[in-house]
Amino acid sequence: MFHIKSGYGNNTLPLWAVFNLYVIFICTSLPGLAISPIMGDLTKIFPGTSALESQFLSIGPNLAAIPFVFLGGWIGTRFNNNKLTFWTCLFYGICGVLFFFVPNMITLIILSFLIGIAAGILSPLASAFIADMFQGKQRTAQYGYTSATLNLVLMGCVIATGYLAKINWRLPFVVYLLPIVPLFFAKGFGKYIKEPSQLRKADTAAAGKPVHYKFSEQVNMPMLIRYCAYYFFITLVIAAISLYIPFRYSNSATAGDLTSVLFFGIMISGYTLNYVLKIMKNKVAIICILFIVAGFALMTFWSEVFIVGLGILIATYFYGVAQPYYYNKLSVASSRIALTLTLAWFASMDSIGNVVAPFIIDGIAKVFHTSTQTHPIVAFRICLWMTVIAAALVIVRKIYVEIRNKNREDKEKDSDKAAQTVKDVVDDKAKAASESTNTK
């Protein structure tokens, strides 16, 4: 049997356990996938479908996921994570089966909301499981690999569901049966993850009394807030690419090709994560945002499909670097007892960023008395200027932190020097007193 290095000394993990982890991770991004290829035919499938119903169907899973990402994170700090994963996947799988018997549009919307709920609960759990099963460079690499594999699978599913929809509009829903897979591995998977009850018992035994946990004391809050803000912003501007490319290029084949470049960019970044991080060192935030600026500059100032595609590739590649990098950083910045809730905060930025992106960008466009629907290039210009401002803020903060750290080091050196001077004076006085005594 193949085994994967865990990073915990010479310990390894069986291939089936890592496979199961990847499946759980992929399930967090499935909602909406089977709907995309039939969106244009909804009025034919369900006559009388309104524009509002289509919008609900499109953004419903993300809206439903947002509160349940937090709920899943909160539950994950208190109850058995393996059982929670099992029951959530079972619920997810049952909903997936029900999609094949959808009688009307309202039922389709309800089921889409329900699988969004399941995906939301699984999201922080999947990320926490990576932190449980891997350590050090292996954990960093696995955050990259899972992100890359997710986007590779999504690329394949987008293509497959498109062809399946041509045969029968219900066939794309087969992707919603994937959550059934973890049910077969649930019994053995539990021994590779850390349960809150085990951690609480260990902490109680060490302290000699019941331990009361306060979330703000279990995680580096300034770091969490900073990373969430950064991830929310880059998710928002990257989401704009897939939102407005179809309006910019009316040819569906061209729009589809450029959208696939988005998935490809995020995918290859995950497989090269450790190598790229060695080059970036401690300047990940600055380098990633600057390259996203460069990507949007290419998308904004050129209209040639190749150049625009190159811009998308550059922007999404560095987005794909930042995402797993910060997941890994937060897994270290939080205690394990609070990790699922910590990662819930971070993971929610993805859903929130995708939901609010069109409202923010369209709202900014209206301020300047223009429309992204009639002039889709405006959306890319807005994203470009937003990323330029964000890059400036990141750079200013970096300079401020370096100056502050240098001043702190200088003060510590001055303090050490002053202490050494006092010590030298005391030693000199003691030596002089000793010499005076000897002379007498």
VEXFIKE-34041 format. One record per residue (C-alpha): residue number from 1; residue in three letters; chain; x, y, z. Coordinates in nm, 2 decimals. Layout:
NUM ALA A X Y Z
...
END
This chain:
1 MET A 0.00 0.00 0.00
2 PHE A 0.13 0.35 -0.09
3 HIS A 0.19 0.59 0.20
4 ILE A 0.23 0.96 0.21
5 LYS A 0.48 1.14 0.44
6 SER A 0.30 1.33 0.72
7 GLY A 0.59 1.56 0.83
8 TYR A 0.56 1.41 1.19
9 GLY A 0.90 1.25 1.20
10 ASN A 0.90 0.93 1.00
11 ASN A 0.52 0.88 1.03
12 THR A 0.32 0.82 0.71
13 LEU A -0.04 0.82 0.61
14 PRO A -0.22 0.55 0.40
15 LEU A -0.32 0.66 0.05
16 TRP A -0.69 0.60 0.12
17 ALA A -0.69 0.84 0.41
18 VAL A -0.53 1.12 0.20
19 PHE A -0.77 1.04 -0.08
20 ASN A -1.06 1.07 0.16
21 LEU A -0.93 1.40 0.28
22 TYR A -0.91 1.53 -0.08
23 VAL A -1.27 1.42 -0.15
24 ILE A -1.40 1.60 0.16
25 PHE A -1.21 1.91 0.04
26 ILE A -1.35 1.89 -0.31
27 CYS A -1.71 1.86 -0.17
28 THR A -1.68 2.20 -0.02
29 SER A -1.67 2.36 -0.37
30 LEU A -1.93 2.14 -0.56
31 PRO A -2.25 2.35 -0.50
32 GLY A -2.35 2.53 -0.81
33 LEU A -2.13 2.33 -1.04
34 ALA A -2.41 2.12 -1.19
35 ILE A -2.63 2.42 -1.23
36 SER A -2.39 2.62 -1.45
37 PRO A -2.44 2.42 -1.77
38 ILE A -2.82 2.44 -1.75
39 MET A -2.86 2.81 -1.65
40 GLY A -2.93 2.91 -2.01
41 ASP A -3.20 2.65 -2.05
42 LEU A -3.39 2.70 -1.72
43 THR A -3.68 2.88 -1.89
44 LYS A -3.72 2.57 -2.12
45 ILE A -3.68 2.32 -1.83
46 PHE A -3.91 2.51 -1.60
47 PRO A -4.13 2.75 -1.80
48 GLY A -4.20 3.07 -1.62
49 THR A -3.87 3.09 -1.43
50 SER A -3.81 3.45 -1.33
51 ALA A -3.48 3.64 -1.33
52 LEU A -3.50 3.66 -0.95
53 GLU A -3.53 3.28 -0.92
54 SER A -3.23 3.24 -1.16
55 GLN A -3.03 3.47 -0.94
56 PHE A -3.13 3.28 -0.62
57 LEU A -3.02 2.96 -0.79
58 SER A -2.69 3.11 -0.89
59 ILE A -2.59 3.27 -0.56
60 GLY A -2.80 3.05 -0.32
61 PRO A -2.53 2.80 -0.23
62 ASN A -2.28 3.07 -0.14
63 LEU A -2.54 3.26 0.06
64 ALA A -2.64 2.95 0.25
65 ALA A -2.27 2.85 0.31
66 ILE A -2.17 3.18 0.48
67 PRO A -2.35 3.13 0.82
68 PHE A -2.30 2.76 0.82
69 VAL A -1.92 2.79 0.77
70 PHE A -1.93 2.97 1.11
71 LEU A -2.17 2.71 1.26
72 GLY A -1.95 2.43 1.13
73 GLY A -1.64 2.59 1.28
74 TRP A -1.82 2.65 1.61
75 ILE A -1.95 2.29 1.63
76 GLY A -1.61 2.17 1.53
77 THR A -1.45 2.32 1.85
78 ARG A -1.69 2.12 2.07
79 PHE A -1.81 1.80 1.91
80 ASN A -1.67 1.49 1.74
81 ASN A -1.54 1.61 1.40
82 ASN A -1.54 1.27 1.24
83 LYS A -1.91 1.21 1.32
84 LEU A -2.00 1.57 1.21
85 THR A -1.83 1.50 0.88
86 PHE A -2.01 1.17 0.84
87 TRP A -2.36 1.31 0.91
88 THR A -2.29 1.62 0.69
89 CYS A -2.18 1.40 0.40
90 LEU A -2.48 1.18 0.44
91 PHE A -2.71 1.48 0.44
92 TYR A -2.52 1.61 0.13
93 GLY A -2.54 1.28 -0.05
94 ILE A -2.92 1.25 0.01
95 CYS A -2.97 1.60 -0.13
96 GLY A -2.76 1.50 -0.43
97 VAL A -2.99 1.20 -0.49
98 LEU A -3.30 1.42 -0.46
99 PHE A -3.17 1.64 -0.74
100 PHE A -3.25 1.37 -0.99
101 PHE A -3.62 1.39 -0.89
102 VAL A -3.66 1.77 -0.89
103 PRO A -4.02 1.86 -1.01
104 ASN A -4.00 2.24 -1.01
105 MET A -3.78 2.55 -0.98
106 ILE A -3.86 2.61 -0.61
107 THR A -3.74 2.26 -0.52
108 LEU A -3.42 2.31 -0.72
109 ILE A -3.35 2.63 -0.53
110 ILE A -3.42 2.47 -0.19
111 LEU A -3.19 2.18 -0.27
112 SER A -2.92 2.41 -0.39
113 PHE A -2.94 2.60 -0.05
114 LEU A -2.92 2.27 0.14
115 ILE A -2.61 2.15 -0.03
116 GLY A -2.46 2.50 0.02
117 ILE A -2.53 2.44 0.40
118 ALA A -2.35 2.11 0.39
119 ALA A -2.05 2.25 0.20
120 GLY A -2.03 2.54 0.45
121 ILE A -2.01 2.30 0.74
122 LEU A -1.75 2.08 0.57
123 SER A -1.52 2.38 0.47
124 PRO A -1.35 2.45 0.80
125 LEU A -1.34 2.08 0.89
126 ALA A -1.16 1.99 0.57
127 SER A -0.89 2.26 0.63
128 ALA A -0.85 2.16 0.99
129 PHE A -0.80 1.79 0.89
130 ILE A -0.50 1.89 0.68
131 ALA A -0.35 2.06 0.98
132 ASP A -0.42 1.74 1.19
133 MET A -0.27 1.50 0.94
134 PHE A 0.04 1.70 0.82
135 GLN A 0.31 1.92 0.97
136 GLY A 0.58 2.16 0.86
137 LYS A 0.67 2.16 0.49
138 GLN A 0.44 1.87 0.42
139 ARG A 0.14 2.06 0.56
140 THR A 0.23 2.37 0.35
141 ALA A 0.26 2.14 0.04
142 GLN A -0.07 1.97 0.11
143 TYR A -0.26 2.30 0.14
144 GLY A -0.12 2.37 -0.21
145 TYR A -0.19 2.02 -0.34
146 THR A -0.55 2.02 -0.22
147 SER A -0.62 2.36 -0.37
148 ALA A -0.46 2.26 -0.70
149 THR A -0.64 1.92 -0.71
150 LEU A -0.97 2.09 -0.63
151 ASN A -0.93 2.33 -0.93
152 LEU A -0.82 2.04 -1.15
153 VAL A -1.13 1.84 -1.06
154 LEU A -1.35 2.15 -1.11
155 MET A -1.20 2.20 -1.45
156 GLY A -1.28 1.84 -1.54
157 CYS A -1.63 1.87 -1.39
158 VAL A -1.71 2.19 -1.58
159 ILE A -1.63 2.01 -1.90
160 ALA A -1.80 1.69 -1.81
161 THR A -2.12 1.85 -1.68
162 GLY A -2.14 2.06 -2.00
163 TYR A -2.15 1.74 -2.21
164 LEU A -2.38 1.56 -1.97
165 ALA A -2.63 1.84 -1.99
166 LYS A -2.65 1.80 -2.36
167 ILE A -2.77 1.44 -2.31
168 ASN A -3.01 1.51 -2.02
169 TRP A -3.04 1.82 -1.80
170 ARG A -3.04 1.60 -1.49
171 LEU A -2.72 1.41 -1.55
172 PRO A -2.48 1.69 -1.43
173 PHE A -2.63 1.63 -1.08
174 VAL A -2.42 1.32 -1.06
175 VAL A -2.13 1.53 -0.92
176 TYR A -2.34 1.59 -0.61
177 LEU A -2.31 1.22 -0.53
178 LEU A -1.94 1.26 -0.45
179 PRO A -2.01 1.32 -0.07
180 ILE A -2.12 0.96 -0.05
181 VAL A -1.75 0.85 -0.09
182 PRO A -1.63 0.97 0.26
183 LEU A -1.91 0.76 0.42
184 PHE A -1.72 0.44 0.33
185 PHE A -1.39 0.57 0.50
186 ALA A -1.54 0.74 0.80
187 LYS A -1.47 0.45 1.05
188 GLY A -1.10 0.44 0.98
189 PHE A -1.05 0.81 0.91
190 GLY A -1.12 0.91 1.27
191 LYS A -0.78 0.79 1.40
192 TYR A -0.59 1.04 1.18
193 ILE A -0.76 1.35 1.31
194 LYS A -0.77 1.52 1.65
195 GLU A -1.10 1.54 1.83
196 PRO A -1.20 1.84 2.06
197 SER A -1.29 1.60 2.34
198 GLN A -0.94 1.45 2.34
199 LEU A -0.78 1.79 2.34
200 ARG A -1.00 1.91 2.62
201 LYS A -0.92 1.61 2.84
202 ALA A -0.55 1.65 2.78
203 ASP A -0.56 2.02 2.87
204 THR A -0.77 1.95 3.18
205 ALA A -0.53 1.67 3.29
206 ALA A -0.23 1.90 3.24
207 ALA A -0.39 2.19 3.43
208 GLY A -0.54 1.97 3.70
209 LYS A -0.88 2.15 3.66
210 PRO A -1.14 2.21 3.39
211 VAL A -1.00 2.45 3.13
212 HIS A -1.22 2.73 3.00
213 TYR A -1.14 2.84 2.64
214 LYS A -1.18 3.19 2.51
215 PHE A -1.15 3.21 2.13
216 SER A -0.96 3.55 2.13
217 GLU A -0.70 3.39 2.36
218 GLN A -0.67 3.08 2.14
219 VAL A -0.58 3.26 1.82
220 ASN A -0.36 3.55 1.71
221 MET A -0.66 3.79 1.64
222 PRO A -0.47 4.07 1.47
223 MET A -0.32 3.81 1.23
224 LEU A -0.66 3.65 1.17
225 ILE A -0.83 3.99 1.09
226 ARG A -0.55 4.09 0.86
227 TYR A -0.54 3.77 0.67
228 CYS A -0.92 3.76 0.64
229 ALA A -0.93 4.12 0.50
230 TYR A -0.65 4.03 0.25
231 TYR A -0.82 3.71 0.14
232 PHE A -1.16 3.87 0.11
233 PHE A -1.02 4.14 -0.12
234 ILE A -0.82 3.91 -0.36
235 THR A -1.12 3.67 -0.38
236 LEU A -1.35 3.96 -0.47
237 VAL A -1.14 4.08 -0.76
238 ILE A -1.06 3.73 -0.89
239 ALA A -1.43 3.65 -0.88
240 ALA A -1.49 3.95 -1.11
241 ILE A -1.30 3.77 -1.38
242 SER A -1.55 3.49 -1.43
243 LEU A -1.84 3.73 -1.37
244 TYR A -1.75 3.98 -1.64
245 ILE A -1.55 3.78 -1.90
246 PRO A -1.88 3.64 -2.06
247 PHE A -2.00 4.00 -2.10
248 ARG A -1.67 4.12 -2.25
249 TYR A -1.65 3.83 -2.50
250 SER A -1.98 3.74 -2.65
251 ASN A -1.83 3.43 -2.81
252 SER A -1.91 3.16 -2.55
253 ALA A -1.62 2.95 -2.66
254 THR A -1.37 3.24 -2.60
255 ALA A -1.54 3.32 -2.27
256 GLY A -1.52 2.95 -2.17
257 ASP A -1.15 2.92 -2.26
258 LEU A -1.06 3.23 -2.06
259 THR A -1.26 3.10 -1.76
260 SER A -1.08 2.77 -1.78
261 VAL A -0.75 2.97 -1.76
262 LEU A -0.86 3.09 -1.42
263 PHE A -0.89 2.74 -1.29
264 PHE A -0.57 2.64 -1.45
265 GLY A -0.38 2.93 -1.29
266 ILE A -0.49 2.84 -0.94
267 MET A -0.43 2.47 -1.01
268 ILE A -0.06 2.51 -1.12
269 SER A 0.02 2.74 -0.83
270 GLY A -0.09 2.47 -0.58
271 TYR A 0.15 2.22 -0.73
272 THR A 0.44 2.46 -0.72
273 LEU A 0.37 2.62 -0.38
274 ASN A 0.67 2.52 -0.17
275 TYR A 0.91 2.61 -0.45
276 VAL A 0.75 2.96 -0.50
277 LEU A 0.74 3.03 -0.12
278 LYS A 1.12 2.97 -0.10
279 ILE A 1.17 3.25 -0.35
280 MET A 0.92 3.48 -0.19
281 LYS A 1.04 3.43 0.17
282 ASN A 0.86 3.67 0.39
283 LYS A 0.72 3.90 0.12
284 VAL A 0.43 3.68 0.00
285 ALA A 0.15 3.95 0.06
286 ILE A 0.34 4.21 -0.14
287 ILE A 0.45 3.99 -0.42
288 CYS A 0.11 3.83 -0.47
289 ILE A -0.08 4.16 -0.48
290 LEU A 0.17 4.32 -0.71
291 PHE A 0.13 4.03 -0.96
292 ILE A -0.24 4.05 -0.93
293 VAL A -0.21 4.42 -1.02
294 ALA A 0.00 4.32 -1.32
295 GLY A -0.25 4.06 -1.43
296 PHE A -0.54 4.31 -1.42
297 ALA A -0.33 4.57 -1.61
298 LEU A -0.29 4.32 -1.89
299 MET A -0.67 4.24 -1.88
300 THR A -0.76 4.61 -1.88
301 PHE A -0.52 4.77 -2.13
302 TRP A -0.53 4.50 -2.40
303 SER A -0.82 4.33 -2.57
304 GLU A -0.63 4.05 -2.75
305 VAL A -0.75 3.72 -2.62
306 PHE A -0.40 3.59 -2.57
307 ILE A -0.28 3.89 -2.36
308 VAL A -0.60 3.89 -2.16
309 GLY A -0.56 3.51 -2.10
310 LEU A -0.20 3.58 -1.98
311 GLY A -0.33 3.84 -1.74
312 ILE A -0.58 3.60 -1.60
313 LEU A -0.31 3.33 -1.56
314 ILE A -0.08 3.57 -1.38
315 ALA A -0.35 3.70 -1.14
316 THR A -0.50 3.36 -1.06
317 TYR A -0.16 3.20 -1.02
318 PHE A -0.06 3.43 -0.74
319 TYR A -0.41 3.42 -0.59
320 GLY A -0.36 3.04 -0.58
321 VAL A -0.03 3.10 -0.40
322 ALA A -0.18 3.33 -0.13
323 GLN A -0.49 3.11 -0.05
324 PRO A -0.31 2.79 0.08
325 TYR A -0.02 3.00 0.22
326 TYR A -0.26 3.18 0.46
327 TYR A -0.45 2.87 0.55
328 ASN A -0.12 2.72 0.66
329 LYS A -0.02 3.03 0.85
330 LEU A -0.34 3.04 1.04
331 SER A -0.31 2.67 1.13
332 VAL A 0.00 2.77 1.32
333 ALA A -0.14 3.09 1.46
334 SER A -0.43 2.91 1.63
335 SER A -0.45 2.64 1.90
336 ARG A -0.61 2.32 1.77
337 ILE A -0.91 2.36 2.00
338 ALA A -1.00 2.68 1.81
339 LEU A -0.87 2.58 1.47
340 THR A -1.20 2.49 1.30
341 LEU A -1.36 2.82 1.41
342 THR A -1.04 3.01 1.31
343 LEU A -1.05 2.85 0.96
344 ALA A -1.42 2.91 0.94
345 TRP A -1.36 3.28 0.96
346 PHE A -1.10 3.26 0.69
347 ALA A -1.30 3.02 0.47
348 SER A -1.61 3.25 0.49
349 MET A -1.42 3.52 0.31
350 ASP A -1.43 3.31 0.00
351 SER A -1.81 3.28 0.00
352 ILE A -1.86 3.65 0.10
353 GLY A -1.62 3.77 -0.16
354 ASN A -1.79 3.58 -0.44
355 VAL A -2.14 3.70 -0.33
356 VAL A -2.06 4.07 -0.29
357 ALA A -1.83 4.11 -0.58
358 PRO A -2.10 4.20 -0.84
359 PHE A -2.27 4.44 -0.60
360 ILE A -1.95 4.62 -0.50
361 ILE A -1.82 4.65 -0.86
362 ASP A -2.15 4.74 -1.01
363 GLY A -2.20 4.99 -0.73
364 ILE A -1.87 5.16 -0.80
365 ALA A -1.95 5.17 -1.17
366 LYS A -2.28 5.35 -1.09
367 VAL A -2.10 5.61 -0.89
368 PHE A -1.90 5.70 -1.21
369 HIS A -2.23 5.70 -1.41
370 THR A -2.15 5.39 -1.62
371 SER A -2.25 5.02 -1.64
372 THR A -2.06 4.70 -1.63
373 GLN A -2.33 4.54 -1.84
374 THR A -2.30 4.77 -2.14
375 HIS A -1.93 4.84 -2.08
376 PRO A -1.78 4.53 -1.91
377 ILE A -1.42 4.67 -1.95
378 VAL A -1.52 4.91 -1.67
379 ALA A -1.53 4.61 -1.42
380 PHE A -1.17 4.53 -1.50
381 ARG A -1.07 4.90 -1.47
382 ILE A -1.23 4.91 -1.13
383 CYS A -1.06 4.59 -1.02
384 LEU A -0.72 4.73 -1.14
385 TRP A -0.75 5.05 -0.94
386 MET A -0.88 4.86 -0.64
387 THR A -0.58 4.63 -0.65
388 VAL A -0.34 4.93 -0.70
389 ILE A -0.48 5.09 -0.38
390 ALA A -0.46 4.76 -0.19
391 ALA A -0.10 4.71 -0.31
392 ALA A -0.01 5.05 -0.18
393 LEU A -0.17 4.97 0.16
394 VAL A 0.02 4.64 0.19
395 ILE A 0.35 4.80 0.10
396 VAL A 0.30 5.09 0.35
397 ARG A 0.21 4.84 0.62
398 LYS A 0.52 4.64 0.54
399 ILE A 0.74 4.94 0.56
400 TYR A 0.58 5.05 0.89
401 VAL A 0.63 4.70 1.04
402 GLU A 0.99 4.69 0.94
403 ILE A 1.06 5.04 1.09
404 ARG A 0.88 4.94 1.41
405 ASN A 1.07 4.62 1.44
406 LYS A 1.40 4.80 1.37
407 ASN A 1.32 5.06 1.64
408 ARG A 1.23 4.78 1.88
409 GLU A 1.56 4.61 1.81
410 ASP A 1.75 4.93 1.85
411 LYS A 1.58 4.99 2.19
412 GLU A 1.66 4.64 2.30
413 LYS A 2.02 4.69 2.19
414 ASP A 2.04 5.03 2.38
415 SER A 1.88 4.86 2.68
416 ASP A 2.13 4.58 2.67
417 LYS A 2.41 4.83 2.63
418 ALA A 2.29 5.04 2.92
419 ALA A 2.26 4.73 3.14
420 GLN A 2.61 4.63 3.03
421 THR A 2.75 4.98 3.12
422 VAL A 2.59 4.96 3.46
423 LYS A 2.74 4.62 3.51
424 ASP A 3.08 4.75 3.41
425 VAL A 3.06 5.04 3.65
426 VAL A 2.96 4.81 3.93
427 ASP A 3.24 4.57 3.85
428 ASP A 3.49 4.86 3.83
429 LYS A 3.38 4.99 4.17
430 ALA A 3.40 4.64 4.32
431 LYS A 3.74 4.60 4.17
432 ALA A 3.86 4.94 4.31
433 ALA A 3.72 4.85 4.65
434 SER A 3.90 4.52 4.65
435 GLU A 4.23 4.68 4.54
436 SER A 4.19 4.94 4.82
437 THR A 4.14 4.67 5.08
438 ASN A 4.44 4.48 4.96
439 THR A 4.66 4.79 4.97
440 LYS A 4.57 4.85 5.34
END
